[in-house]
Amino acid sequence: MASSSSESSDELATAVGRYVLGDLSLGRAAEAAGMSRWEFEEVLEDAGFASFYGPRSADQLHREIDVGLDLGE
């Protein structure tokens, strides 16, 4: 059986990879890694990756606009 330490490392590596690829937002990736957003940002910085804020594609932007419009109703 795998130790919880290796499971945590696997979850962190997966969260970083999915974040860098744009599959997860910063907050969702931090949550998947079991960290706060600020802790996760430190991990990214230590690994040489920059944090991105806001939508990274036109599709993400349109989804955010749709959510915002739905909140107004």
N, C-alpha and C positions, 0 to 999 in steps of 0.2 A: 504494500500500500504506500502511496506517495505521501511524503510529509507535507504539512500545511505550508512550510516555508517554500518548498518547490512549487506548490500550487499557487502561492502568492506571487512568486517570481513569474510563473507562467501567465497569470492573470495580468500582471503589470506589463509584461512584454507584449501580450496580445492587445492590451488597451493602448499602449504607445504606438504599436503598428497600425491599429485601426484609426487612431487619431491622425497620425502622419499621413495616412492614405486618404483621409477625409471621410471615412466611414462613420466616425463618431465626433460629436462636438467635444470641446474641452471638458465641459461639465459631465457629460455622459461617460467619457473615457476615464475621468477621475473617479466617478462612481463605480465603474466596472473594475477599477484597480483597488477599490476600497480606500480611497484617499480623498482629502479635500481638494478643491480646484487648485489652491495655492501650493499644496504639497506636490500635486501632479505637475504643475508648471515648473517647480524646482527640478523634478526628475527629468523633464523634457530638456531644460536648460543644461543640466549636467550631462545629458546624452548628446548635446549639440543640436537640438531641435528648437525652433522658434514656436512660440504660441501664436495662434491665429484667432482673431476675433471677428465675429460676424460671418455671413455666408461666404463660402468659397466658390460657389458656382451660381449660374443663373437659376438653376433648378432650386437650389437651397434658398435663394433670395425670394423666388416666387412662393415657396412653401411658407416662409416667414411672413410675407405679405398677406397670404391667405389666412394664416392664423391670426394676425393682427386685425384683419377685417372681420373675422368671426367674433373676436372679442368685443368689437364695437356694437354687436347686435344684441 
